[in-house]
Amino acid sequence: GKMPTNKKKGKKKVKKSQSSGAAASSASSNPTSSGSFAIPPRSNDDIIKPSINGSPALKKQAIQELQHALDYEINSERHQAVISQIEKLSNDDHHSLDDAPPPKLPITYESPGMLDANIIPLLYGKRAPFEIVKMVLPPCDVQIMKDEGMGQKDEFKRWPGGEALAMEFRTKKGKSSVNILLGECRVVGEDLWDYAVQYRSDRTKFVWPGYFANLQCPFCARLANPNPPAATGR
């Protein structure tokens, strides 16, 4: 006639919870565990290495880990400091692209060669001067550079010609940077893998910038995210 008690069940629940926590901790230390990756993230080269010429499953796992690395970068103190610095520049007096960093425009994903050449940095800032230029592109044969490491060969394709709009950033010292406007585009998860493969360090002897440069807005420094948190909707 005694009432049942859940004392033993409670102990089992605690024990199970502790066991799950240990498993989660172990998974987080294993960078190849499904759904849980190393913190800080592995390098992009290390992430994609098993998936190059590998199975679709390895490529899918690499994309998931690249997304994890991008999320980590977006929320890092270093990247948030860059965004804050750009915001401050936007509120200050007008600045020129001739103002070499530091302290005006922060360095982000530039390669050593880009810095040695003293070119316009990857970031322009929200108030950087620019012109919209209408460009006429004549018909021509365009060399399409392929990735030999992926078993591909360069090829030529015929460009029929046309017009394009470009944003031209020109400095008082004669330096310029041109960005072709191709219209609205959306970044998807597979783009992360494509960029990481294209910018991998062992592809050529040329030192490429960090591939996050492709995702970074030159005005506000924010990174495009193919899988943003649901709360932001972007």
Secondary structure, DSSP 8 states (H G I E B T S, - for coil): ------HHHHHHHHHHHHHHHHHHHHHHT-TTSTT---SS---HHHHHGGGTT--HHHHHHHHHHHHHHHHHHHTSHHHHHHHHHHHHHHHSS---TTS-TTTSS---S--HHHHHTT---S---TT---EEEEEEE--EEEEE---GGGT---EEEEE--EEEEEEEEE-TTS-EEEEEE-------HHHHHHHHHHT-TTS-SS----GGGGTB-TTT--B--SS--TTT--
